[in-house]
Amino acid sequence: METAPRTVPAIIVAIDGPSGTGKSSTSKAVATALGLRYLDTGAQYRAITWWMVENGIDTAAAEAVADAAAKPEIVSGTDPLAPTITVDGIDVSGPIRTQEVTSKVSAVSAVPRVRTLITELQRSIAAGAEGGILVEGRDIGTTVLPDADLKVFLTASPEARAARRSGELKGKEATDLAATREALLRRDAADSGRKTSPLAKAEDAVEVDTSDLTLQQVIECVVTLVEEKRALR
């Protein structure tokens, strides 16, 4: 008599933390290793910011941003090996990473109407993910998915984060490293200080300091946390 294959319980994992802690690289690798879907929520905020810029909306004017927030259609693919994001059918995976978008995304994402719409989108995607999903961002464990099965909060020193972020660009000079550090700290202040869904560690999140860890060590740590949580379900 054949034994039925063992089914792995679906699980929702929330990974939060500031820029430069290794969230995206870790999240995609963990999702791939464990057969989970993957959602980069930061890309969604970048996507709506890109749309605002392209359509001439003043991103510093909260009321104008709020009025236009529902107009773009944002679609996120959840394959961790090839995550995609489109706005009104246009592939924006490249354009949303420009410095212009980066410099304006905090202002756009701080608008309550924007956060409400994007949060609804994120919850819908998570609810429809068969087999489970890993969602990364800045307010996933606290606001978007407060009932997530596992919450992880990645941290790292400003110096380590700046070195990683600068390393993503070729030919960076030491003076640029200091500038990158300051830019990250400004982003932290903006994200942590906003009134709506600020960057924060959930009370029941597991904190992982990645300052002195290799990417592979961080991945292994999070995989272990997920597997331990799965074993209890």
Secondary structure, DSSP 8 states (H G I E B T S, - for coil): ----------EEEEEE--TTSSHHHHHHHHHHHHT-EEEEHHHHHHHHHHHHHHTT--TT-HHHHHHHTTSS-EEE---TTS--EEETTEE-TTGGGSHHHHHHHHHHHTSHHHHHHHHHHHHHHHHT-TTEEEEEESSIIIII-TT-SEEEEEE--HHHHHHHHHHTSTT--HHHHHHHHHHHHHHHHHHHH-SSS-S---TT-EEEE-TT--HHHHHHHHHHHHHHHHHT-
